[in-house]
Amino acid sequence: MPRPRPRRPAVPAWARRLAAPDSQTPARSKTAIDRLIARRDVGLREKTLYRLLYETAARAEEILTLNIEDLDLTARQARVKAKGARAKTRRRGQAREDFVLETVYWDAGAARLLPRLLKGRTRGPVFVTHRRPGPGKVVSPRDICPDTGLARLSYGQARALLDEHTALNGPGMGWDLHEFRHSALTHLGEAGASLLMLMAKSRHKKPENLRRYFKPSPDAIAEITSLLAPRISG
């Protein structure tokens, strides 16, 4: 006789899903971001990356994997393979090469920097290193500039560069690439953007996931608190 299957533990009716924990990533002020990008010791490649990360509020991996062919410089937008994107499938279930893509948008700051960075290049990675990959390293053709032979800038390299520019108390103590995304969403929220608009900009599917990224500054909280002050008549 087959053994009876063990019963799964029942979840009490009063049990609720715990709220998503708050993110520990800080939100930097717009002034601090502008000053970082304006510094003379920050190269054009890094200036463009930081401005693009901030204005798109996209994930760092999405921006670093962009190729020039993905950009629409006139419309100031690009198509990115989003986090967790799955390959499209055919009717019979056969996987295809392409993925579901999402659109990110930037504004004047990145629009001024991108043409200077590309220098007439029309294909290959947007962000590349300053040297070619070593002879023993296998790199995907998509990750190599066909005109210069330079390799795509990796997440680790970009993070190390940002740390060099922002670490005041020693290596590893600087900003994180995701802080540009957190900061952008916080600044948009402080400016009055609705939850639906923030979700559209960040491409979050659930409001509770977006809440972790919105960190109003003390000045913003003080300003909104002033709305509760009593009206004093003459």
C-alpha positions in Angstrom: 0.0 0.0 0.0 1.4 3.4 -0.9 2.1 5.7 2.1 -0.3 8.6 2.6 1.2 11.9 1.7 2.0 14.1 4.6 -0.4 17.0 5.0 0.9 20.4 4.3 0.8 22.8 7.3 -2.2 25.1 7.0 -1.6 28.8 7.0 -3.8 30.6 9.6 -6.5 32.8 8.2 -5.2 35.8 10.1 -1.7 35.5 8.7 -0.7 38.2 6.3 2.2 38.7 4.0 4.9 40.8 5.6 5.5 44.2 4.1 8.6 44.6 1.8 11.6 45.8 3.9 12.8 49.3 3.3 15.9 49.6 1.1 19.1 50.6 2.8 20.3 52.5 -0.3 20.4 56.2 0.4 18.9 58.9 -1.9 21.4 61.6 -2.9 20.3 65.2 -3.4 20.0 66.6 -6.9 22.7 69.1 -6.0 25.1 66.4 -5.1 24.4 64.5 -8.3 24.8 67.6 -10.4 28.1 68.5 -8.7 29.5 64.9 -9.2 28.7 65.0 -12.9 30.2 68.5 -13.3 33.6 67.6 -11.7 36.6 67.9 -14.0 38.1 64.7 -12.7 35.1 62.7 -13.8 35.5 61.5 -17.4 33.0 61.9 -20.2 32.1 58.2 -20.1 31.2 58.3 -16.4 29.4 61.7 -16.7 27.2 60.2 -19.4 26.6 57.0 -17.5 25.6 58.8 -14.2 23.4 61.3 -16.0 21.7 58.5 -18.0 21.2 56.4 -14.8 19.6 59.4 -13.0 17.4 60.7 -15.8 16.1 57.2 -16.8 15.7 55.9 -13.2 16.7 52.6 -14.8 18.6 49.8 -13.3 22.4 49.9 -13.8 22.5 46.6 -15.6 19.9 47.8 -18.1 21.9 50.9 -19.0 25.3 49.1 -19.1 24.0 46.5 -21.5 22.6 49.1 -24.0 24.0 49.0 -27.5 24.0 52.1 -29.8 21.4 50.3 -32.0 19.0 50.4 -29.1 19.1 54.2 -28.8 16.6 56.6 -30.3 18.6 59.8 -29.8 15.9 62.0 -31.5 13.1 60.8 -29.2 15.5 60.5 -26.2 14.5 56.9 -25.4 15.9 53.4 -25.7 14.6 49.8 -25.4 16.1 47.7 -22.6 15.8 44.1 -21.6 14.2 44.6 -18.2 15.0 42.7 -15.0 13.5 39.2 -15.1 12.6 39.6 -18.8 11.7 36.2 -20.4 12.3 35.2 -24.0 9.3 35.5 -26.3 7.8 32.1 -27.3 6.3 30.9 -30.5 2.9 29.3 -30.7 4.4 25.8 -30.4 6.4 26.8 -27.4 9.7 27.1 -29.1 11.8 29.9 -27.5 12.9 32.8 -29.7 16.1 34.8 -29.5 14.5 38.1 -28.7 13.2 39.3 -25.3 10.3 41.4 -24.1 11.7 44.9 -24.1 10.7 48.0 -22.1 11.3 51.7 -22.9 13.4 54.1 -20.8 13.5 57.9 -21.3 16.1 60.6 -20.6 16.1 64.3 -20.9 18.4 67.2 -21.9 21.4 66.4 -19.7 22.0 62.9 -21.2 20.9 64.2 -24.6 23.8 66.6 -24.6 26.4 64.1 -23.5 25.5 61.0 -25.5 26.6 62.3 -29.0 29.9 63.5 -27.5 30.5 60.0 -26.0 29.6 58.1 -29.2 31.8 60.3 -31.5 30.0 59.0 -34.6 29.9 55.4 -33.7 26.7 53.7 -34.9 26.9 50.2 -33.4 28.3 48.3 -30.5 28.1 48.9 -26.8 27.3 52.4 -25.6 29.8 52.2 -22.7 33.1 50.6 -23.5 36.4 50.2 -21.6 39.7 51.8 -22.7 41.3 48.6 -23.8 40.6 45.4 -25.8 39.9 42.1 -24.1 42.9 39.9 -23.4 43.8 37.0 -25.8 42.4 34.3 -23.5 39.1 36.0 -22.7 36.0 34.9 -24.6 33.6 37.8 -25.2 30.2 37.8 -26.9 30.2 39.7 -30.2 27.5 42.0 -28.8 29.9 43.0 -26.1 32.6 44.2 -28.5 32.7 47.4 -30.4 33.1 46.3 -34.1 34.8 49.6 -35.0 37.4 49.9 -32.2 37.5 46.3 -30.7 36.9 47.7 -27.2 34.9 45.6 -24.8 31.8 46.6 -22.9 32.2 48.3 -19.6 31.1 45.8 -16.9 29.1 46.5 -13.8 32.1 45.8 -11.6 34.2 48.3 -13.5 31.5 51.0 -13.4 31.0 50.5 -9.7 34.7 50.8 -9.0 34.9 54.0 -10.9 32.0 55.5 -9.0 33.6 54.5 -5.7 36.8 56.2 -6.7 34.9 59.4 -7.4 32.8 59.4 -4.2 34.6 57.5 -1.5 35.7 60.0 1.2 36.6 57.5 3.9 38.6 54.9 1.9 37.9 52.4 -0.8 34.5 50.7 -0.8 32.8 53.6 1.1 31.5 55.6 -1.9 28.2 55.7 -3.7 26.5 52.7 -5.3 25.2 52.7 -8.9 21.7 52.0 -7.8 21.6 55.2 -5.8 20.9 57.1 -9.0 17.7 55.2 -9.5 16.7 55.6 -5.9 17.5 59.3 -6.0 15.5 59.9 -9.2 12.4 58.3 -7.9 12.6 60.1 -4.6 13.0 63.5 -6.4 10.1 62.8 -8.7 8.0 61.8 -5.7 8.9 65.0 -3.8 8.0 67.0 -6.9 4.4 65.6 -6.8 4.5 62.7 -9.2 1.7 60.3 -8.6 2.2 56.6 -7.6 1.0 55.5 -11.1 3.5 57.8 -12.8 6.3 56.6 -10.5 5.4 53.0 -11.4 5.4 53.9 -15.1 8.8 55.6 -14.8 10.5 52.8 -12.7 8.5 50.0 -14.4 7.7 48.4 -11.1 4.7 46.0 -11.2 3.7 46.3 -7.5 3.3 49.5 -5.5 4.9 47.9 -2.4 8.1 47.3 -4.3 8.3 50.9 -5.4 7.8 52.2 -1.8 11.2 50.9 -0.8 12.8 53.4 -3.2 11.0 56.5 -2.2 12.9 58.3 0.5 11.6 61.8 1.1 14.2 64.2 2.3 13.9 66.1 5.7 13.3 69.3 3.8 10.5 67.8 1.8 8.8 66.4 4.9 9.2 69.8 6.6 7.7 71.6 3.6 4.6 69.3 3.4 4.2 69.6 7.2 3.7 73.4 6.8 0.4 72.6 5.1 -0.9 71.6 8.5 -0.2 75.0 10.1 -3.2 77.0 11.3 -4.3 79.9 9.2 -3.7 83.2 11.0 -6.2 85.9 10.1 -5.2 89.5 10.4 
